[in-house]
């Protein structure tokens, strides 16, 4: 009903051209039928394959004027006012001065002819010549109640076909919540896929639906859907961060009492586990994880960076509830004079989105270089908390060794983890992992098993980043000491 009221209001406002960008063409035509009855105006539809026909009355097929210029000329010469829905007309407007001119003349003569042109397409770039005569209308998306009804409807249809679908009610509610942001038609298709995939509605369907939803809203590589979200059991240390996230998990799932958590910044040296922690946040909260690489955003879309960032953030809102991971955020927000102010506009876009978003998108930003981050981002209130991920201490290094040797089938009982920890002082988690991997390659090449001496040899042959960039690490630790929360303990 809201769509009918809104579209009726637009048509009553004497707007000659209305743009509707959607894939739900049949839904728009059905909506226009209802609106035309309210306005007592005839409704016509046109496509390149069917030509023009009247659709508000059962008058049969009236196939004529299949050429774009002909139909615009026909509308312009018709003395009786009407609503004309032109489907997929966008290819006939781009760089076609005749069609643009005809649309403009129809708009200019609106007061006498009362013709309203509805341009329905998946996307429409409005030529400058007619932009001031146009209005946009956006179809509403289904809410959680409507989505749950769609799921239940698909289950009933499957049961009528003899499939006997089992439904986990809590999974159905969560599935409806995760379907927010898609159209009615797409929701039906995704729900049907979830049902027929395993003959049931279970929690395992949620990840399947999230993947399908992201593919429908694809951003051509600007955002990546991270399929492998980690378990915090595979992340050594980070005790303070884990506790912080655990305390906020119930609130993230039960909004309404207090404000939901907005995001965190993970600052630390390279290889310290920030990326793994970002993945583990999504795993802990059972939310889809989207990754936005700021550096790739700049490299791929030169000249359109701001536009594509806005689209990426809009997509994240549509994927809500989710976790948005901005990797190496300083690469996109560091200010400079060589980019024509792009970085400043990017910063403004990000800060504005952080301040005004209403969606359940939890932001996890990771950074290596604190000096490159603008102070506006660091201010309390922009992020819920800033965590410093330092190099692992002795206990955590032992835990990291244990995780990686077990992961690769090496028996930990034959190793002295305490000695390995001492030998790897100053190593990051990534450097310890690479030492284990290198030892495996060496063992295979020399036809022996991985043992204590082999691992120690690999550690001795590695110069950790904390040695190579000692001065930078000291400076980073001094800055973080009074300004951040230690993520480990």
Buried (B, 14 or more C-beta within 10 A) or exposed (E): EEBBEBBBEBBEEEBBBBBBBBBBBEBBBEBBBBBBEEBEBBBBBBBBEEBBBBBBEEEEEEEEBBEBBEBBBBBBEBEEBBBBBBBBBBEBBEEBEEBBBBBBEBBEEBEEBBBBBBBBBEEBEBBEBBEEBBEEBEBEBBEEEBBBBBBBEBBEBBEEEEBEBEBBEEBBBBBBBBBBBBBBBBBBBBBBBBBEEEEBBBEEBBBBBBBBBBEBBEBEEBBBBBEEBBEBEBBBBBEBBBEBBEEBBEBBBEEEEEEBBBBBBBBBBBBBBBBBBBBBBBBBBBBBBBBBBBEBBBEBBEEEBBEBBBBBBBBBBBBBBBBBBBBBBBBBBBBEEEBEEBBBBBBEBBBEBBEEBEBBBBBBBBBBBBEBBBEEBBEEEBBBBBBBBBBBEEBBBBBBBBBBBEEEEBEEEEBBBEEBBBBBBBBBBBBBBBBBEBBBEBBEEEEEEBBBEBBBBBBEEBEBBBEEBEEBBEEBBEBBEEEBBBBBE
